[in-house]
Amino acid sequence: MAKKGTNSSSIKTTGTKKTTGTKKTYDTKTKKIKISGSLVGNRVNVLESELLEKLKSIKPEKEIIFDLTKVDYIDSRGISLCIGMYKECLKKGFDFSIESSSNVYRILNQINLTRVFPIKEAS
């Protein structure tokens, strides 16, 4: 099971960087939503509201990457949040994937979410 961490979480939305040669550019078709802290209990209710607001501001036909590489602990409510965000992205026509820490990846893989949507373990 992933290690319990702090109760603070933050959400940050960024474009993704692409490097061609020595030049860095931003991929305007991809939005990365970064989550940090723990995805547990009542915190998930607050995060869910914030995430739904963020999704409203993102234009259709974007790829959404749910970045959980800084999440140190996830419980059943956090897993439900991932599934809910996936469903919301499908409704809005977004492609959806998750990047996660090795602990979170292990949990999501054990419950076979890797068969539902792409989940990449960060190195």
C-alpha positions as CSV (number, residue, x, y, z in Angstrom):
1,M,0.0,0.0,0.0
2,A,1.2,3.5,-0.7
3,K,2.6,5.5,2.2
4,K,0.4,8.0,3.9
5,G,1.6,11.5,3.6
6,T,0.5,15.0,4.3
7,N,-3.1,16.2,4.1
8,S,-2.3,19.0,1.7
9,S,-2.9,18.7,-2.0
10,S,-2.5,21.1,-4.8
11,I,-3.7,21.2,-8.4
12,K,-1.8,22.8,-11.2
13,T,-2.6,22.9,-14.9
14,T,0.1,23.2,-17.5
15,G,0.8,22.5,-21.2
16,T,3.3,19.8,-21.8
17,K,6.8,20.5,-23.0
18,K,8.2,19.1,-26.2
19,T,11.9,19.3,-27.0
20,T,13.0,19.4,-30.6
21,G,16.8,19.7,-30.8
22,T,17.7,22.4,-28.3
23,K,14.4,24.3,-28.6
24,K,11.6,23.7,-26.1
25,T,8.0,24.3,-27.1
26,Y,4.6,23.7,-25.5
27,D,2.2,21.2,-26.9
28,T,-1.1,23.1,-27.1
29,K,-3.1,20.0,-27.6
30,T,-2.2,18.5,-24.2
31,K,-3.0,19.7,-20.7
32,K,-1.4,18.2,-17.7
33,I,-3.3,18.5,-14.5
34,K,-0.8,18.0,-11.6
35,I,-2.0,16.8,-8.2
36,S,0.2,16.6,-5.2
37,G,-0.3,15.3,-1.6
38,S,-2.7,12.6,-0.7
39,L,-5.8,11.5,-2.6
40,V,-7.9,10.4,0.4
41,G,-11.3,10.8,2.1
42,N,-12.8,14.3,2.3
43,R,-9.9,15.9,0.5
44,V,-11.2,14.1,-2.7
45,N,-14.5,16.0,-2.5
46,V,-12.7,19.4,-2.6
47,L,-10.3,18.3,-5.3
48,E,-13.2,16.9,-7.4
49,S,-14.9,20.3,-7.4
50,E,-11.7,22.1,-8.3
51,L,-10.9,19.6,-11.1
52,L,-14.4,19.9,-12.6
53,E,-14.0,23.7,-12.7
54,K,-10.6,23.3,-14.4
55,L,-12.1,20.9,-17.0
56,K,-14.7,23.6,-17.9
57,S,-11.9,26.0,-18.9
58,I,-10.1,23.6,-21.2
59,K,-11.1,23.6,-24.8
60,P,-12.4,20.4,-26.4
61,E,-10.2,18.1,-28.4
62,K,-7.4,18.2,-25.9
63,E,-5.5,15.4,-24.3
64,I,-5.7,15.5,-20.5
65,I,-2.9,14.0,-18.5
66,F,-3.7,13.5,-14.8
67,D,-0.3,13.8,-13.2
68,L,-0.1,11.9,-10.0
69,T,3.7,11.6,-9.8
70,K,3.7,13.8,-6.6
71,V,0.8,11.9,-4.9
72,D,2.1,9.9,-2.0
73,Y,-1.0,8.0,-1.0
74,I,-4.3,7.1,-2.6
75,D,-7.4,5.3,-1.1
76,S,-10.7,4.1,-2.6
77,R,-12.0,7.7,-2.8
78,G,-8.9,8.8,-4.8
79,I,-9.4,5.8,-7.1
80,S,-13.0,6.9,-7.5
81,L,-11.8,10.4,-8.4
82,C,-9.6,9.0,-11.1
83,I,-12.5,7.0,-12.6
84,G,-14.8,10.0,-12.4
85,M,-12.3,12.3,-14.1
86,Y,-11.9,9.7,-16.8
87,K,-15.7,9.5,-17.4
88,E,-15.9,13.3,-17.4
89,C,-13.1,13.6,-19.9
90,L,-14.9,11.1,-22.2
91,K,-18.1,13.1,-22.0
92,K,-16.2,16.2,-23.1
93,G,-14.3,14.5,-25.9
94,F,-10.9,14.6,-24.2
95,D,-8.3,11.8,-24.4
96,F,-7.3,10.8,-20.9
97,S,-4.3,9.3,-19.3
98,I,-2.5,9.1,-15.9
99,E,1.1,9.5,-15.0
100,S,1.8,8.2,-11.5
101,S,4.4,7.5,-8.9
102,S,5.4,3.8,-8.6
103,N,3.3,3.3,-5.4
104,V,0.2,4.7,-7.0
105,Y,0.8,2.9,-10.2
106,R,1.1,-0.4,-8.3
107,I,-2.3,0.1,-6.7
108,L,-4.0,1.2,-9.9
109,N,-2.5,-1.8,-11.8
110,Q,-3.6,-4.2,-9.1
111,I,-7.2,-3.3,-9.6
112,N,-6.8,-3.4,-13.4
113,L,-7.4,0.2,-14.2
114,T,-4.5,-0.1,-16.6
115,R,-7.0,-1.9,-18.8
116,V,-9.5,0.9,-18.7
117,F,-7.2,3.9,-19.6
118,P,-3.5,4.5,-20.1
119,I,-1.5,4.7,-16.9
120,K,2.3,5.4,-17.1
121,E,4.6,4.9,-14.2
122,A,7.0,7.8,-13.8
123,S,10.6,6.9,-13.6
